[in-house]
């Protein structure tokens, strides 16, 4: 049963899970952004770095990082590569009453935790989500706004807006969830270790359990997008897989969400039928695929071929 309805209850300890895979510099940056959190008012902050590289390496990064009073840093080895498996290792080790999530390529502003905790307390929500904005390592000469949009998640709705009906679009990184809402049963599904979408599946499970899910339009986290990801082919592959996930995730529900799958496939067919010819015409006229039209067409194609999952972006498919 969901809990956390009493907004007058002051939140105590917080555990923030940071899965990482062979990104020493960005990991250090992410951890230090958490160590710089302000106005915690005596709350204990536990930073849990889950090292998903079989050979390890996060210990060496974390060893020399100074932590302020009231903040602890712990490295959890999880050599079984996969995004869901790594997040679950963090959940198993977390001791806080509130669980937060931050990816190793992201940073949180100094007021992130205090702002989001205040919103969680005021609303009595079980889960709180907020914007993630992209910061490109290099601004491309063409399609810069398209790249920024591709790595940004922002519903652009007011703080306090219920968002349980928008599970497909909620960013996990920067979110806060009450431990009691997760209970002992709700975990990330390792069947999605390589494809992603494990967060969406968990959000839908929270919704089905009756959790109150709220948006907080403040203190956005930042995703730092490296040069390796500023490649149109990479972004288009991601959008194709994102389309697949729209159908793959409901197929894993119990019972499977067949109506949702059918609706997504109909939407995908419309996307391919409308955007596909326009994208091809743009390619023939200009000598390159128009970014936004091609994105829509490939997302639709992913919905129509969702059972043939791939390419993979996690585990051994990790990029940048």
C-alpha contacts under 8 A as a table, 3 or more apart, distances in Angstrom:
res1	aa1	res2	aa2	distance
1	X	181	X	6.79
1	X	209	X	6.43
1	X	210	X	7.17
1	X	211	X	7.89
2	X	126	X	6.76
2	X	180	X	6.86
2	X	181	X	4.67
2	X	182	X	7.99
2	X	209	X	6.78
2	X	210	X	6.18
2	X	211	X	5.15
2	X	212	X	7.67
3	X	126	X	6.38
3	X	178	X	7.79
3	X	180	X	6.22
3	X	181	X	5.81
3	X	211	X	7.64
4	X	7	X	7.08
4	X	124	X	5.43
4	X	125	X	6.22
4	X	126	X	5.69
4	X	178	X	7.13
4	X	180	X	7.81
4	X	181	X	7.84
5	X	123	X	7.89
5	X	124	X	4.51
5	X	125	X	6.41
5	X	126	X	7.52
6	X	9	X	5.90
6	X	121	X	7.81
6	X	124	X	5.40
7	X	10	X	7.66
7	X	120	X	7.40
7	X	121	X	4.52
7	X	122	X	5.05
7	X	123	X	5.82
7	X	124	X	4.13
7	X	125	X	7.86
8	X	121	X	6.54
8	X	122	X	7.22
8	X	124	X	7.92
9	X	121	X	6.90
10	X	121	X	6.72
11	X	43	X	7.75
11	X	97	X	7.54
11	X	98	X	7.66
11	X	117	X	7.41
11	X	121	X	7.15
12	X	43	X	5.28
12	X	44	X	6.78
12	X	96	X	7.75
12	X	97	X	6.94
13	X	43	X	5.48
13	X	44	X	4.64
13	X	45	X	6.02
13	X	46	X	7.61
13	X	95	X	7.91
13	X	96	X	4.77
13	X	97	X	5.80
13	X	98	X	6.68
14	X	43	X	7.47
14	X	44	X	6.28
14	X	45	X	5.06
14	X	46	X	6.08
14	X	95	X	7.84
14	X	96	X	4.51
14	X	97	X	6.04
14	X	98	X	4.79
14	X	99	X	5.98
14	X	100	X	7.09
15	X	45	X	5.99
15	X	46	X	4.54
15	X	47	X	5.90
15	X	48	X	6.97
15	X	94	X	5.78
15	X	95	X	6.56
15	X	96	X	4.86
15	X	97	X	7.58
15	X	98	X	6.24
15	X	99	X	4.99
15	X	100	X	5.95
16	X	45	X	7.53
16	X	46	X	6.20
16	X	47	X	5.02
16	X	48	X	6.02
16	X	99	X	5.81
16	X	100	X	4.26
16	X	101	X	5.32
16	X	102	X	6.86
17	X	47	X	6.29
17	X	48	X	4.87
17	X	49	X	6.16
17	X	50	X	7.25
17	X	87	X	7.19
17	X	90	X	5.65
17	X	91	X	7.49
17	X	94	X	7.91
17	X	99	X	7.39
17	X	100	X	6.14
17	X	101	X	4.98
17	X	102	X	6.27
18	X	47	X	7.38
18	X	48	X	5.98
18	X	49	X	4.75
18	X	50	X	6.06
18	X	90	X	7.80
18	X	101	X	6.36
18	X	102	X	5.26
18	X	103	X	5.46
18	X	104	X	5.97
19	X	49	X	5.72
19	X	50	X	4.50
19	X	51	X	6.28
19	X	52	X	6.92
19	X	83	X	7.78
19	X	86	X	6.05
19	X	87	X	6.36
19	X	90	X	7.70
19	X	102	X	7.84
19	X	103	X	6.26
19	X	104	X	6.37
20	X	23	X	6.69
20	X	27	X	6.92
20	X	49	X	6.93
20	X	50	X	5.99
20	X	51	X	5.30
20	X	52	X	5.91
20	X	53	X	7.73
20	X	58	X	7.77
20	X	103	X	7.38
20	X	104	X	5.54
21	X	51	X	6.27
21	X	52	X	5.24
21	X	53	X	5.35
21	X	318	X	7.98
22	X	53	X	6.51
22	X	57	X	7.33
22	X	58	X	7.95
23	X	26	X	5.60
23	X	27	X	5.79
23	X	104	X	7.34
23	X	105	X	7.87
23	X	320	X	7.73
24	X	27	X	5.09
24	X	28	X	6.18
24	X	57	X	7.80
24	X	58	X	6.93
24	X	61	X	6.15
25	X	28	X	5.27
25	X	29	X	6.40
26	X	29	X	4.95
26	X	30	X	6.12
26	X	104	X	6.08
26	X	105	X	5.41
26	X	106	X	7.61
27	X	30	X	5.08
27	X	31	X	6.18
27	X	61	X	7.75
27	X	104	X	4.89
27	X	105	X	6.69
28	X	31	X	5.24
28	X	32	X	6.14
28	X	61	X	6.52
28	X	62	X	7.14
28	X	65	X	7.78
29	X	32	X	5.28
29	X	33	X	6.27
29	X	107	X	6.87
30	X	33	X	5.23
30	X	34	X	6.61
30	X	102	X	7.80
30	X	103	X	7.69
30	X	104	X	5.75
30	X	105	X	6.77
30	X	106	X	5.80
30	X	107	X	4.80
30	X	108	X	7.31
31	X	34	X	5.15
31	X	35	X	6.22
31	X	47	X	7.71
31	X	107	X	7.92
32	X	35	X	4.80
32	X	36	X	6.14
32	X	65	X	7.55
33	X	36	X	5.17
33	X	37	X	6.87
33	X	107	X	5.63
33	X	108	X	5.57
33	X	109	X	6.71
33	X	110	X	6.86
34	X	37	X	5.48
34	X	47	X	7.77
34	X	107	X	7.64
34	X	108	X	6.49
34	X	110	X	7.51
35	X	67	X	5.92
35	X	68	X	6.62
35	X	71	X	7.09
36	X	110	X	5.71
37	X	40	X	7.23
37	X	109	X	7.43
37	X	110	X	4.40
37	X	111	X	6.07
37	X	112	X	7.13
37	X	113	X	6.69
37	X	114	X	7.66
38	X	110	X	5.64
38	X	111	X	5.85
38	X	113	X	7.94
38	X	114	X	6.94
39	X	111	X	7.43
39	X	114	X	6.07
40	X	43	X	5.41
40	X	44	X	7.96
40	X	113	X	7.63
40	X	114	X	5.84
42	X	70	X	7.04
43	X	70	X	7.05
44	X	70	X	5.04
44	X	71	X	5.96
45	X	70	X	6.30
45	X	71	X	4.68
45	X	72	X	6.44
46	X	71	X	5.80
46	X	72	X	4.97
46	X	73	X	6.14
46	X	74	X	7.74
46	X	94	X	7.82
46	X	95	X	7.91
46	X	96	X	7.30
47	X	71	X	7.38
47	X	72	X	6.05
47	X	73	X	4.78
47	X	74	X	6.28
48	X	73	X	6.14
48	X	74	X	5.10
48	X	75	X	5.98
48	X	76	X	6.95
48	X	90	X	6.38
48	X	93	X	7.83
48	X	94	X	7.34
49	X	58	X	7.66
49	X	73	X	7.54
49	X	74	X	6.14
49	X	75	X	4.73
49	X	76	X	6.01
49	X	90	X	7.52
50	X	75	X	5.92
50	X	76	X	4.72
50	X	77	X	5.89
50	X	78	X	6.44
50	X	86	X	6.16
50	X	87	X	7.46
50	X	89	X	6.98
50	X	90	X	6.15
51	X	56	X	6.32
51	X	57	X	7.39
51	X	58	X	5.84
51	X	75	X	6.79
51	X	76	X	5.98
51	X	77	X	4.86
51	X	78	X	5.71
51	X	79	X	7.30
51	X	86	X	7.64
52	X	56	X	7.34
52	X	77	X	6.56
52	X	78	X	4.98
52	X	79	X	5.22
52	X	80	X	6.70
52	X	81	X	5.56
52	X	82	X	7.38
52	X	86	X	6.16
53	X	56	X	5.09
53	X	57	X	7.34
53	X	78	X	7.29
53	X	79	X	5.57
53	X	80	X	7.92
53	X	81	X	6.76
54	X	78	X	7.32
54	X	79	X	4.09
54	X	80	X	6.91
54	X	81	X	7.31
55	X	79	X	7.47
56	X	59	X	7.38
56	X	77	X	7.05
56	X	79	X	7.64
57	X	60	X	5.70
57	X	61	X	6.94
58	X	61	X	5.06
58	X	62	X	6.17
58	X	75	X	6.98
59	X	62	X	5.22
59	X	63	X	5.88
59	X	75	X	6.32
60	X	63	X	5.38
60	X	64	X	7.61
61	X	64	X	6.80
61	X	65	X	7.53
62	X	65	X	5.41
62	X	73	X	7.80
62	X	75	X	7.71
67	X	71	X	5.96
67	X	72	X	6.70
67	X	73	X	7.38
68	X	71	X	5.68
76	X	89	X	7.47
76	X	90	X	7.35
78	X	81	X	7.32
78	X	85	X	7.84
78	X	86	X	6.23
78	X	89	X	6.83
80	X	85	X	7.07
80	X	86	X	7.75
81	X	85	X	7.13
81	X	86	X	7.22
81	X	193	X	7.73
81	X	315	X	4.88
81	X	316	X	7.37
82	X	85	X	5.30
82	X	86	X	6.09
82	X	190	X	7.33
82	X	193	X	4.26
82	X	194	X	5.83
82	X	314	X	6.12
82	X	315	X	4.71
83	X	86	X	5.27
83	X	87	X	6.31
83	X	190	X	7.78
83	X	192	X	7.67
83	X	193	X	4.89
83	X	194	X	6.78
83	X	196	X	6.97
83	X	198	X	7.92
83	X	314	X	6.20
83	X	315	X	6.84
84	X	87	X	5.20
84	X	88	X	6.13
84	X	188	X	5.13
84	X	189	X	5.90
84	X	190	X	5.05
84	X	192	X	6.57
84	X	193	X	5.00
84	X	196	X	7.81
84	X	198	X	6.11
85	X	88	X	5.12
85	X	89	X	6.30
85	X	188	X	7.30
85	X	189	X	7.77
85	X	190	X	5.66
85	X	193	X	6.59
86	X	89	X	5.19
86	X	90	X	6.61
87	X	90	X	5.14
87	X	91	X	6.37
87	X	188	X	7.05
88	X	91	X	4.93
88	X	92	X	6.15
88	X	187	X	6.41
88	X	188	X	6.21
89	X	92	X	5.17
89	X	93	X	6.46
90	X	93	X	5.25
90	X	94	X	6.07
91	X	94	X	5.20
91	X	99	X	7.86
94	X	99	X	7.45
96	X	99	X	6.42
96	X	179	X	7.49
97	X	178	X	6.16
97	X	179	X	5.30
97	X	180	X	7.46
98	X	176	X	6.55
98	X	177	X	5.74
98	X	178	X	4.61
98	X	179	X	5.51
99	X	176	X	5.59
99	X	177	X	5.20
99	X	178	X	6.17
99	X	179	X	6.21
100	X	173	X	7.95
100	X	174	X	6.72
100	X	175	X	5.69
100	X	176	X	4.43
100	X	177	X	6.45
101	X	172	X	6.47
101	X	173	X	4.98
101	X	174	X	5.49
101	X	175	X	5.76
101	X	176	X	6.82
102	X	106	X	6.58
102	X	107	X	7.56
102	X	108	X	7.91
102	X	172	X	7.72
102	X	173	X	4.50
102	X	174	X	5.44
102	X	175	X	7.82
103	X	106	X	5.40
103	X	173	X	5.80
104	X	107	X	7.88
105	X	223	X	5.90
105	X	224	X	5.74
105	X	225	X	7.58
106	X	173	X	7.97
106	X	221	X	6.74
106	X	222	X	5.31
106	X	223	X	4.29
106	X	224	X	5.83
107	X	221	X	5.81
107	X	222	X	5.29
107	X	223	X	6.68
107	X	224	X	7.79
108	X	111	X	7.97
108	X	112	X	5.89
108	X	174	X	7.44
108	X	219	X	7.79
108	X	220	X	7.25
108	X	221	X	4.67
108	X	222	X	6.46
109	X	112	X	5.27
109	X	219	X	6.41
109	X	220	X	7.26
109	X	221	X	6.42
110	X	113	X	7.58
111	X	114	X	5.47
111	X	115	X	5.78
111	X	219	X	6.44
112	X	115	X	5.37
112	X	116	X	6.08
112	X	218	X	7.89
112	X	219	X	4.94
112	X	220	X	7.17
112	X	221	X	7.45
113	X	116	X	5.23
113	X	117	X	5.88
114	X	117	X	5.21
114	X	118	X	6.10
115	X	118	X	5.25
115	X	119	X	6.38
115	X	218	X	7.22
115	X	219	X	6.78
116	X	119	X	5.07
116	X	120	X	6.13
116	X	128	X	7.40
116	X	176	X	7.59
116	X	216	X	6.84
116	X	218	X	7.72
116	X	219	X	7.66
117	X	120	X	4.92
117	X	121	X	6.11
117	X	176	X	7.99
118	X	121	X	5.12
118	X	122	X	6.06
119	X	122	X	5.08
119	X	123	X	6.06
119	X	160	X	7.79
119	X	216	X	6.81
120	X	123	X	5.45
120	X	124	X	5.66
120	X	125	X	5.56
120	X	126	X	7.65
120	X	127	X	7.63
120	X	128	X	6.48
121	X	124	X	5.22
121	X	125	X	7.39
123	X	160	X	6.90
125	X	128	X	6.70
125	X	211	X	7.77
125	X	212	X	5.15
125	X	213	X	6.04
125	X	214	X	6.28
126	X	177	X	5.92
126	X	178	X	5.44
126	X	181	X	6.10
126	X	211	X	5.69
126	X	212	X	5.11
126	X	213	X	6.06
127	X	175	X	7.35
127	X	176	X	5.69
127	X	177	X	4.28
127	X	178	X	6.34
127	X	211	X	7.26
127	X	212	X	6.41
127	X	213	X	4.81
127	X	214	X	6.35
128	X	175	X	5.59
128	X	176	X	5.16
128	X	177	X	6.38
128	X	213	X	5.89
128	X	214	X	4.99
128	X	215	X	5.76
128	X	216	X	6.68
129	X	170	X	6.78
129	X	171	X	6.71
129	X	172	X	7.30
129	X	174	X	6.83
129	X	175	X	4.60
129	X	176	X	6.73
129	X	213	X	7.68
129	X	214	X	6.35
129	X	215	X	4.92
129	X	216	X	5.95
130	X	154	X	7.12
130	X	170	X	7.92
130	X	171	X	7.09
130	X	174	X	6.59
130	X	175	X	6.52
130	X	215	X	5.65
130	X	216	X	4.94
130	X	217	X	5.64
130	X	218	X	6.84
130	X	219	X	7.77
130	X	220	X	6.36
131	X	152	X	7.82
131	X	153	X	5.76
131	X	154	X	4.49
131	X	155	X	7.12
131	X	156	X	7.92
131	X	171	X	7.13
131	X	174	X	7.77
131	X	216	X	7.83
131	X	217	X	6.55
131	X	218	X	7.45
131	X	219	X	7.81
131	X	220	X	4.87
131	X	221	X	6.62
132	X	152	X	5.63
132	X	153	X	5.14
132	X	154	X	6.22
132	X	171	X	6.92
132	X	173	X	7.48
132	X	174	X	7.35
132	X	220	X	5.38
132	X	221	X	4.88
132	X	222	X	5.62
132	X	223	X	6.70
133	X	148	X	7.89
133	X	151	X	7.16
133	X	152	X	4.70
133	X	153	X	6.50
133	X	154	X	7.38
133	X	220	X	6.61
133	X	221	X	6.34
133	X	222	X	4.94
133	X	223	X	6.04
134	X	148	X	5.55
134	X	149	X	7.60
134	X	151	X	5.42
134	X	152	X	5.17
134	X	222	X	5.74
134	X	223	X	4.81
134	X	224	X	6.19
134	X	225	X	6.71
135	X	148	X	7.24
135	X	222	X	6.54
135	X	223	X	5.94
135	X	224	X	4.98
135	X	225	X	5.95
136	X	139	X	6.00
136	X	148	X	7.08
136	X	224	X	6.12
136	X	225	X	4.82
136	X	226	X	6.64
136	X	227	X	7.93
137	X	224	X	6.73
137	X	225	X	5.67
137	X	226	X	5.15
137	X	227	X	6.09
138	X	226	X	7.63
138	X	227	X	6.57
139	X	144	X	6.03
140	X	143	X	6.81
140	X	144	X	5.29
140	X	230	X	7.64
141	X	144	X	6.75
143	X	146	X	5.08
143	X	147	X	6.39
143	X	291	X	7.20
144	X	147	X	5.21
144	X	148	X	6.34
145	X	148	X	5.01
145	X	149	X	6.13
146	X	149	X	5.11
146	X	150	X	6.14
146	X	291	X	7.19
146	X	292	X	7.10
147	X	150	X	5.04
147	X	151	X	6.64
147	X	230	X	7.10
147	X	235	X	7.73
148	X	151	X	5.52
148	X	152	X	6.15
149	X	152	X	5.08
149	X	153	X	7.77
150	X	235	X	7.08
151	X	223	X	7.34
151	X	225	X	7.70
152	X	223	X	7.82
153	X	169	X	7.20
153	X	170	X	7.23
153	X	171	X	6.20
155	X	169	X	7.57
155	X	170	X	7.85
156	X	217	X	7.18
157	X	161	X	6.71
157	X	215	X	7.41
157	X	217	X	6.81
158	X	161	X	5.84
158	X	215	X	7.20
158	X	216	X	7.07
158	X	217	X	5.88
159	X	214	X	7.60
159	X	215	X	5.34
159	X	216	X	4.24
159	X	217	X	4.91
159	X	218	X	7.59
160	X	214	X	5.58
160	X	215	X	5.51
160	X	216	X	6.18
161	X	214	X	5.59
161	X	215	X	5.36
161	X	216	X	7.75
162	X	165	X	7.88
162	X	212	X	7.37
162	X	213	X	5.73
162	X	214	X	4.56
162	X	215	X	6.37
163	X	166	X	5.32
163	X	167	X	7.18
163	X	213	X	5.63
163	X	214	X	5.54
163	X	215	X	6.35
164	X	167	X	5.98
164	X	203	X	7.86
164	X	204	X	7.85
164	X	207	X	5.93
164	X	212	X	7.19
164	X	213	X	5.31
164	X	214	X	7.48
166	X	169	X	5.71
166	X	170	X	6.69
167	X	170	X	5.49
167	X	200	X	5.85
167	X	203	X	5.85
167	X	204	X	6.28
168	X	200	X	5.76
168	X	246	X	7.33
170	X	200	X	7.62
171	X	174	X	7.22
171	X	175	X	7.06
172	X	175	X	5.37
172	X	199	X	6.44
173	X	221	X	7.75
174	X	220	X	7.65
174	X	221	X	6.09
177	X	181	X	7.15
177	X	182	X	7.58
178	X	181	X	5.37
178	X	182	X	6.88
179	X	182	X	5.23
179	X	183	X	6.23
180	X	183	X	4.99
181	X	206	X	7.46
181	X	211	X	6.75
182	X	185	X	6.85
182	X	186	X	5.20
182	X	187	X	7.52
182	X	206	X	7.35
183	X	186	X	6.34
184	X	187	X	7.99
186	X	202	X	6.93
186	X	205	X	7.19
186	X	206	X	7.65
187	X	202	X	6.70
188	X	198	X	5.48
188	X	199	X	6.69
188	X	201	X	7.52
188	X	202	X	6.02
189	X	192	X	5.91
189	X	193	X	7.41
189	X	198	X	5.69
189	X	201	X	7.58
189	X	202	X	7.78
190	X	193	X	4.90
190	X	198	X	7.59
191	X	194	X	7.88
192	X	195	X	5.31
192	X	196	X	5.34
192	X	197	X	6.36
192	X	198	X	5.54
193	X	196	X	6.17
193	X	198	X	7.41
193	X	314	X	6.83
193	X	315	X	7.18
194	X	312	X	5.49
194	X	313	X	6.37
194	X	314	X	4.67
194	X	315	X	5.76
194	X	316	X	7.89
194	X	317	X	7.37
195	X	241	X	7.52
195	X	245	X	7.88
195	X	309	X	7.28
195	X	310	X	6.97
195	X	311	X	7.67
195	X	312	X	5.20
195	X	313	X	6.33
195	X	314	X	6.51
196	X	199	X	7.55
196	X	245	X	7.66
196	X	313	X	7.60
196	X	314	X	7.13
197	X	200	X	5.22
197	X	201	X	6.40
197	X	245	X	6.02
197	X	249	X	6.63
198	X	201	X	5.20
198	X	202	X	6.31
198	X	249	X	7.86
199	X	202	X	5.12
199	X	203	X	6.18
200	X	203	X	5.02
200	X	204	X	6.27
200	X	249	X	7.27
201	X	204	X	5.21
201	X	205	X	6.31
201	X	249	X	5.86
201	X	250	X	7.64
201	X	252	X	8.00
201	X	253	X	7.76
202	X	205	X	4.98
202	X	206	X	6.20
203	X	206	X	5.04
203	X	207	X	6.22
204	X	207	X	4.94
204	X	208	X	6.14
205	X	208	X	5.07
205	X	209	X	6.21
206	X	209	X	5.06
206	X	210	X	6.54
206	X	211	X	5.41
207	X	210	X	5.16
207	X	211	X	5.26
207	X	212	X	7.42
207	X	213	X	7.63
208	X	211	X	7.41
217	X	220	X	7.48
225	X	229	X	6.51
225	X	230	X	7.43
226	X	229	X	5.74
226	X	230	X	6.91
226	X	320	X	6.70
227	X	230	X	5.23
227	X	231	X	7.94
228	X	231	X	6.87
228	X	319	X	7.38
228	X	320	X	5.69
229	X	234	X	6.38
229	X	235	X	7.33
229	X	319	X	7.45
229	X	320	X	6.70
230	X	234	X	7.55
230	X	235	X	7.67
231	X	234	X	5.32
231	X	235	X	6.49
232	X	235	X	5.17
232	X	236	X	6.04
232	X	291	X	7.70
233	X	236	X	5.18
233	X	237	X	6.13
234	X	237	X	5.22
234	X	238	X	6.31
235	X	238	X	5.02
235	X	239	X	6.33
236	X	239	X	5.06
236	X	240	X	6.24
236	X	294	X	7.63
236	X	295	X	5.96
236	X	298	X	7.03
237	X	240	X	5.05
237	X	241	X	6.27
237	X	311	X	7.15
238	X	241	X	5.15
238	X	242	X	5.99
238	X	313	X	7.98
239	X	242	X	4.79
239	X	243	X	6.22
239	X	295	X	6.32
239	X	298	X	6.55
239	X	299	X	5.31
239	X	302	X	7.95
240	X	243	X	5.18
240	X	244	X	6.52
240	X	295	X	7.77
240	X	298	X	4.97
240	X	299	X	4.61
240	X	300	X	7.51
240	X	301	X	6.76
240	X	302	X	4.78
241	X	244	X	4.89
241	X	245	X	6.19
241	X	299	X	7.39
241	X	302	X	6.02
241	X	309	X	7.26
241	X	310	X	6.54
241	X	311	X	7.06
242	X	245	X	5.05
242	X	246	X	6.54
242	X	299	X	6.61
242	X	302	X	7.17
243	X	246	X	5.32
243	X	247	X	7.34
243	X	268	X	7.92
243	X	298	X	7.60
243	X	299	X	4.44
243	X	300	X	6.13
243	X	301	X	7.18
243	X	302	X	4.38
243	X	303	X	4.80
243	X	306	X	7.36
244	X	247	X	5.64
244	X	248	X	5.99
244	X	299	X	7.61
244	X	302	X	4.40
244	X	303	X	4.82
244	X	304	X	7.60
244	X	305	X	6.72
244	X	306	X	4.12
244	X	307	X	7.43
244	X	309	X	6.92
245	X	248	X	4.68
245	X	249	X	5.67
245	X	303	X	7.68
245	X	306	X	6.95
246	X	249	X	6.12
246	X	250	X	7.33
246	X	261	X	7.60
246	X	264	X	6.84
246	X	303	X	6.68
247	X	250	X	5.72
247	X	251	X	6.42
247	X	260	X	7.43
247	X	261	X	4.96
247	X	264	X	6.50
247	X	265	X	7.59
247	X	303	X	6.18
247	X	306	X	6.09
248	X	251	X	5.14
248	X	252	X	6.75
248	X	261	X	7.94
248	X	306	X	6.11
248	X	307	X	6.93
249	X	252	X	5.41
249	X	253	X	7.00
250	X	253	X	5.24
250	X	256	X	5.81
250	X	257	X	4.79
250	X	258	X	7.27
250	X	260	X	6.76
250	X	261	X	6.52
251	X	256	X	4.75
251	X	257	X	5.85
251	X	258	X	6.97
251	X	261	X	7.20
252	X	255	X	7.86
252	X	256	X	5.83
252	X	257	X	7.93
253	X	256	X	4.55
253	X	257	X	6.27
254	X	257	X	7.82
257	X	260	X	5.32
257	X	261	X	6.29
258	X	261	X	5.01
258	X	262	X	6.12
259	X	262	X	5.06
259	X	263	X	6.09
260	X	263	X	5.08
260	X	264	X	6.13
261	X	264	X	5.15
261	X	265	X	6.16
262	X	265	X	5.09
262	X	266	X	6.23
263	X	266	X	5.16
263	X	267	X	6.24
264	X	267	X	4.97
264	X	268	X	6.02
264	X	303	X	6.36
265	X	268	X	4.81
265	X	269	X	6.13
265	X	300	X	7.71
265	X	303	X	5.31
265	X	304	X	5.44
266	X	269	X	5.13
266	X	270	X	6.40
267	X	270	X	5.15
267	X	271	X	6.26
267	X	300	X	7.01
268	X	271	X	5.00
268	X	272	X	6.23
268	X	299	X	7.05
268	X	300	X	3.63
268	X	301	X	6.17
268	X	302	X	7.48
268	X	303	X	5.24
268	X	304	X	6.06
269	X	272	X	5.22
269	X	273	X	6.04
269	X	300	X	6.16
269	X	301	X	7.35
269	X	303	X	7.97
269	X	304	X	6.84
270	X	273	X	5.06
270	X	274	X	5.97
270	X	300	X	7.44
271	X	274	X	5.38
271	X	275	X	5.59
271	X	276	X	7.26
271	X	296	X	6.12
271	X	297	X	5.45
271	X	299	X	7.66
271	X	300	X	5.06
271	X	301	X	7.90
272	X	275	X	5.51
272	X	276	X	4.86
272	X	277	X	7.95
272	X	296	X	7.47
272	X	297	X	4.66
272	X	298	X	7.31
272	X	300	X	5.42
272	X	301	X	6.25
273	X	276	X	5.74
273	X	277	X	6.97
273	X	297	X	7.95
274	X	277	X	6.52
274	X	278	X	7.05
274	X	297	X	7.89
275	X	278	X	5.23
275	X	279	X	5.95
275	X	293	X	5.52
275	X	294	X	7.03
275	X	296	X	6.30
275	X	297	X	5.23
276	X	279	X	5.16
276	X	280	X	6.22
276	X	293	X	7.31
276	X	294	X	6.95
276	X	297	X	5.14
277	X	280	X	5.03
277	X	281	X	6.08
278	X	281	X	5.02
278	X	282	X	6.17
278	X	293	X	7.02
279	X	282	X	5.07
279	X	283	X	6.20
279	X	289	X	6.25
279	X	290	X	5.95
279	X	293	X	5.33
279	X	294	X	5.46
279	X	297	X	7.69
280	X	283	X	4.97
280	X	284	X	6.26
280	X	289	X	7.10
281	X	284	X	5.14
281	X	285	X	6.10
282	X	285	X	5.08
282	X	286	X	5.84
282	X	287	X	7.56
282	X	288	X	7.14
282	X	289	X	6.22
282	X	290	X	5.95
283	X	286	X	5.49
283	X	287	X	5.03
283	X	288	X	4.62
283	X	289	X	4.52
283	X	290	X	6.62
284	X	287	X	5.58
284	X	288	X	7.41
286	X	289	X	7.82
289	X	294	X	6.48
290	X	293	X	5.80
290	X	294	X	5.93
291	X	294	X	5.34
291	X	295	X	6.08
292	X	295	X	5.01
292	X	296	X	6.42
293	X	296	X	5.23
293	X	297	X	6.28
294	X	297	X	5.05
294	X	298	X	6.04
295	X	298	X	5.31
295	X	299	X	6.07
296	X	299	X	5.18
296	X	300	X	6.26
297	X	300	X	5.15
297	X	301	X	6.22
298	X	301	X	4.84
298	X	302	X	6.13
299	X	302	X	5.13
299	X	303	X	6.58
300	X	303	X	5.15
300	X	304	X	6.52
301	X	304	X	5.08
301	X	305	X	6.29
302	X	305	X	5.18
302	X	306	X	5.53
303	X	306	X	5.24
305	X	308	X	5.89
305	X	309	X	7.92
306	X	309	X	6.09
309	X	312	X	7.86
311	X	317	X	7.79
312	X	315	X	7.99
312	X	316	X	7.96
312	X	317	X	5.15
312	X	318	X	7.71
313	X	316	X	7.71
313	X	317	X	4.53
313	X	318	X	4.96
313	X	319	X	6.61
314	X	317	X	4.95
314	X	318	X	4.60
314	X	319	X	7.85
315	X	318	X	5.53
